[in-house]
Amino acid sequence: MSRAIKVENLSKAYQLGQFGTNTISGDVQRWWETKILGKEDPFLRIGETNDQTQKGETNIVWSLKDINFEVEQGETLGIIGQNGAGKSTLLKILSRVTSPTKGGFKIKGRVASLLEVGTGFHPELSGRENIFLNGAILGMRKWEIKKRLDEIVEFAGVERYLDTPVKRYSSGMYVRLAFAVAAHLDAEILVVDEVLAVGDAEFQKKCIGKMGDISKGQGRTILFVSHNLTSIEKLCPKSVLLDKGRLDLFSDTSKVIGKYFKRNLGKVKNLENYTIREGNGDLIFCELVVEQESSESIQNFLTPFLATIFKLKIKRQINKSFFNWRIDLGINDLYDRRVAWLSSNIKEDKLELYEYNEFIFKVDSLSLAPGDYNINLNCEVNNEVADYIKAVYSFKVLNRNLWEGAEKLRENFMPILLNFNINNTNAEKNKGIS
């Protein structure tokens, strides 16, 4: 089996704010030394890793740093990582949308990319015209595209709107047609980013099946980025794990997913410097820890029906009057549907609120179906959002053969309020926020 993709020391740096040396002579000298003489760019020596949760000390950020891996022809490779890990940047470089700062890559064959809603299509052209345009870009003849047209339209389900400009399409229609074009035209490599999350669950399942068919049946290579780790586990024998722009692991998908979740469970998630949040700051989430009362050796996953503890440290603005407040912890599946909920408002006796607080939600039995989940945190003060952080923590519930058909049942689950106890202590007495 021949090699389809080889990535060597691939790096991408971005400069935040104003770009350049602020002088024409400095910019010319920089260009001459880096582009002509081949010297290292001195501006990039002080670059930081891509950590979006903290404030940086320099204006140079490495979105990717020294990435190395190979993909064989006909393989489907999963790319896993938290938001900001560099997944989309990697796909854009391999699709030649942007160029690397250092390193390089080799690709054997034509690439069809599905990176984000709107890319690859001309908004003023109709769906039919865009199909022929994309085929022509791939070097296909008109009769070859015509031969695939009916199959593309049927898969996308846009026959009625085929001669309508795509700028009038909904985001779901856009993605359906874009995926159908990329999957059915003659490209040896298919690159798919998280855009499939825009489509409905039925279409996502259809796309996963199609990717499996073209990989195994047609010998085409696929790079697949998704937060739906269940889909990656089913589709991709191997995966890479990116963390802050660096390659953390390149191995079997089960090992990669295990390491991805192991990084979270039982460890303190520091939220005080987290920048991706909303709210007025009257209350601020500072820490989150998830623990499970289990003696099993597998500690990087959660097990159904075991007692589970969620610890939250929260800081209060002491110069504010708090008439009413609430702390919510929501558990969503990877389709962003709320499946469970914990709230301080459920407790009959009003809890005391200190300057530094440690809320402990203890769930007697984690009644969740096997699968992947995210935690959203929300707190409100005087009916206004004080702090909201989405998908701050990811975990996987194992299938321990405790029930059959759990995956099918979960599709029809309604949000539930888990049976839990809650208490709050003055964290200042315990040395405050760590």
Residue pairs with C-beta under 8 A, 6 or more apart in sequence:
1 72
1 73
1 74
2 72
2 73
2 108
3 70
3 71
3 72
3 73
3 108
4 71
4 72
4 73
4 74
4 75
4 107
4 108
4 109
4 188
4 189
4 221
5 70
5 71
5 94
5 105
5 106
5 107
5 108
5 189
5 221
5 223
6 70
6 71
6 105
6 106
7 67
7 68
7 69
7 70
7 94
7 103
7 105
8 68
8 103
8 104
8 105
9 66
9 67
9 68
9 102
9 103
9 104
10 64
10 66
10 67
10 68
10 90
10 93
10 100
10 102
10 103
10 104
10 105
11 62
11 64
11 65
11 66
11 67
11 100
11 101
11 102
11 103
12 62
12 63
12 64
12 86
12 89
12 93
12 98
12 100
12 101
12 245
13 44
13 47
13 60
13 61
13 62
13 63
13 101
13 102
14 60
14 61
14 63
15 43
15 59
15 60
15 61
16 56
16 59
16 60
16 61
17 59
20 26
20 27
21 27
21 29
21 30
21 43
30 41
30 42
30 43
33 39
33 41
34 40
34 41
41 101
43 60
44 60
44 101
44 102
46 58
46 60
47 58
47 60
47 61
47 62
48 56
48 57
48 58
48 60
48 61
48 62
49 61
49 62
49 65
49 244
49 245
49 246
50 61
50 62
50 63
50 64
50 84
50 85
50 86
50 244
50 245
51 84
51 244
52 83
52 84
52 275
52 276
53 84
53 273
53 274
53 275
53 276
54 273
54 275
55 273
55 275
62 245
63 86
63 89
63 245
64 86
64 89
64 90
64 93
64 100
64 242
64 245
64 246
65 245
65 246
66 103
66 246
66 247
67 86
67 90
67 103
67 242
67 246
67 247
68 247
69 77
69 240
69 247
69 250
71 77
71 221
71 223
72 221
73 108
73 188
73 219
73 221
74 215
74 216
74 219
74 220
74 221
75 215
75 221
75 222
75 237
75 238
76 211
76 212
76 215
76 221
76 222
76 224
76 235
76 236
76 237
77 221
77 222
77 223
77 224
77 236
77 238
77 239
77 240
78 224
78 225
78 226
78 232
78 235
78 236
78 238
78 239
78 240
78 253
78 256
79 87
79 90
79 91
79 223
79 224
79 225
79 239
79 240
79 242
80 87
80 229
80 232
80 239
80 240
80 241
80 242
80 256
80 257
80 260
81 87
81 241
81 242
81 243
81 260
82 243
82 394
83 276
83 391
84 244
85 242
85 243
85 244
85 245
86 242
86 244
86 245
87 193
87 225
87 242
88 115
88 116
88 193
88 194
88 225
89 98
89 245
90 242
91 113
91 115
91 191
91 193
91 223
91 225
92 98
92 115
93 99
93 100
93 105
94 105
94 107
94 111
94 191
94 223
95 111
95 113
95 115
95 191
96 111
97 113
97 115
97 119
107 189
108 188
109 187
109 188
109 189
109 221
110 138
110 139
110 186
110 187
110 188
110 189
111 187
111 188
111 189
111 190
111 191
112 134
112 138
112 181
112 182
112 183
112 185
112 187
112 189
112 190
112 191
113 119
113 120
113 182
113 191
114 120
114 175
114 178
114 179
114 182
114 190
114 191
114 192
114 193
114 195
114 196
115 191
115 193
115 195
116 193
116 195
117 171
117 174
117 175
117 178
117 195
117 198
118 174
119 178
120 130
120 134
120 178
120 181
120 182
121 130
121 133
121 134
121 166
121 174
121 177
121 178
122 129
122 130
122 133
122 166
123 165
123 166
123 167
124 165
124 167
125 133
125 165
125 166
126 162
126 163
126 164
126 165
126 166
127 156
127 158
127 161
127 162
127 163
127 164
127 166
127 169
127 177
128 149
128 162
128 163
130 166
130 177
130 181
131 145
131 149
131 152
131 177
131 181
132 142
132 145
134 181
134 182
134 185
135 142
135 144
135 145
135 148
135 181
135 185
135 186
136 142
136 145
138 185
138 186
138 187
139 186
140 185
140 186
144 186
145 185
148 184
148 185
151 184
152 177
152 180
152 181
152 184
152 185
153 159
153 162
153 180
155 176
155 180
155 183
155 184
155 206
155 210
156 173
156 176
156 177
156 179
156 180
156 181
157 176
158 169
158 173
158 176
158 177
161 168
161 169
161 173
166 174
166 177
169 177
171 198
172 198
172 199
172 200
172 203
174 198
175 195
175 196
175 198
175 199
176 199
176 203
178 195
179 192
179 195
179 196
179 199
179 207
179 210
182 190
182 192
183 190
183 207
183 210
183 211
183 214
187 220
188 220
188 221
189 220
189 221
189 222
189 223
190 211
190 214
190 220
190 221
190 222
190 223
191 222
191 223
192 207
192 211
192 222
192 223
192 224
192 225
192 226
193 225
194 225
194 226
194 227
196 203
196 204
196 207
196 226
197 204
197 226
197 227
197 228
197 335
199 207
201 335
201 411
204 228
204 231
208 231
208 234
208 235
211 222
211 224
211 235
212 235
214 220
214 222
215 221
215 222
215 235
222 235
224 231
224 232
224 235
224 236
226 232
227 334
227 372
227 374
227 391
227 394
228 334
228 335
228 372
229 257
229 260
229 334
229 372
229 396
230 334
230 371
230 372
232 239
232 253
232 257
233 253
233 254
233 257
236 253
237 252
237 253
238 250
238 251
238 252
238 253
238 256
239 250
239 251
239 252
239 253
239 256
239 257
240 247
240 249
240 250
240 256
241 247
241 248
241 249
241 250
241 256
241 259
241 260
242 248
243 263
248 259
249 255
249 256
249 259
250 256
257 396
258 300
258 301
259 300
260 394
261 300
261 301
261 394
261 395
261 396
262 299
262 300
264 290
264 393
264 394
264 395
265 290
265 291
265 292
265 299
265 300
265 301
265 302
265 395
266 289
266 290
266 291
266 299
267 289
268 287
268 288
268 289
268 434
269 287
269 288
269 289
269 392
269 393
270 286
270 287
271 284
271 285
271 286
271 287
271 288
271 377
271 389
271 392
272 284
272 286
272 287
272 315
272 433
274 285
274 389
274 392
276 389
276 390
277 285
277 387
277 388
277 389
278 385
278 387
278 388
279 379
279 385
279 386
279 387
279 388
280 381
280 384
280 385
280 386
281 317
281 386
281 387
282 316
282 317
282 320
282 322
282 381
282 382
282 384
282 386
283 314
283 315
283 316
283 317
283 325
283 327
283 379
283 381
283 386
283 387
284 314
284 315
284 386
284 387
285 312
285 313
285 314
285 377
285 379
285 387
285 389
285 392
286 313
286 314
286 315
286 433
287 311
287 312
287 313
287 433
287 434
288 310
288 311
288 312
288 313
288 375
288 377
288 392
288 393
289 309
289 310
289 311
290 302
290 308
290 309
290 310
290 311
290 375
290 393
290 395
291 308
291 309
291 311
292 302
292 303
292 306
292 307
292 308
292 309
292 366
293 306
293 307
293 308
293 309
294 303
294 306
296 303
298 398
301 395
301 396
301 397
301 398
302 308
302 366
302 368
302 395
302 396
302 397
302 398
303 366
303 397
303 398
303 400
304 366
304 367
304 368
304 369
304 370
304 397
304 398
304 400
304 402
304 403
305 365
305 366
305 367
305 402
306 365
306 366
307 362
307 363
307 364
307 365
307 366
308 362
308 363
308 366
309 360
309 361
309 362
309 363
310 329
310 342
310 360
310 361
310 363
310 375
311 358
311 359
311 360
311 361
312 327
312 329
312 357
312 358
312 359
312 360
312 361
312 377
313 356
313 357
313 358
313 359
313 427
313 433
313 434
314 327
314 356
314 357
314 358
314 359
314 379
315 355
315 356
315 357
315 433
316 322
316 353
316 354
316 355
316 356
316 357
318 355
320 381
322 353
322 381
322 382
323 382
324 381
324 382
324 383
325 344
325 353
325 379
325 380
325 381
325 382
325 386
326 343
326 344
326 345
326 379
326 380
327 343
327 344
327 359
327 378
327 379
328 341
328 342
328 343
328 344
328 377
328 378
328 379
328 380
329 341
329 342
329 343
329 361
329 375
329 376
329 377
329 378
330 338
330 340
330 341
330 342
330 375
330 376
330 377
330 378
331 338
331 339
331 340
331 341
331 368
331 373
331 374
331 375
331 376
332 338
332 339
332 373
332 374
332 375
332 376
332 391
333 339
333 371
333 372
333 373
333 374
333 410
334 371
334 372
334 373
334 374
336 374
337 415
338 415
339 368
339 373
339 410
339 413
339 415
339 416
340 367
340 368
340 415
340 416
340 417
340 418
341 415
341 416
341 417
341 418
342 361
342 363
342 417
342 418
342 420
342 422
343 417
344 351
344 359
344 422
344 424
346 417
346 422
347 422
351 359
351 422
351 423
351 424
352 424
352 426
353 424
354 424
354 426
354 427
354 428
355 428
356 426
356 427
356 428
356 432
356 433
357 424
357 425
357 426
357 427
358 424
358 425
358 427
358 430
359 422
359 423
359 424
360 422
360 423
360 424
360 425
361 420
361 421
361 422
362 420
362 421
362 422
363 418
363 419
363 420
364 419
364 420
364 421
365 419
366 397
366 418
367 416
367 418
368 397
369 397
369 403
369 406
369 407
369 409
369 410
369 413
370 397
370 398
370 399
370 400
370 406
370 407
371 396
371 397
371 407
371 410
372 394
372 395
372 396
372 397
373 394
373 395
373 396
373 397
374 390
374 391
374 392
374 393
374 394
375 391
375 392
375 393
375 394
375 395
376 388
376 389
376 390
376 391
376 392
377 387
377 388
377 389
377 392
378 385
378 387
378 388
379 385
379 386
379 387
379 388
380 386
399 406
403 409
427 433
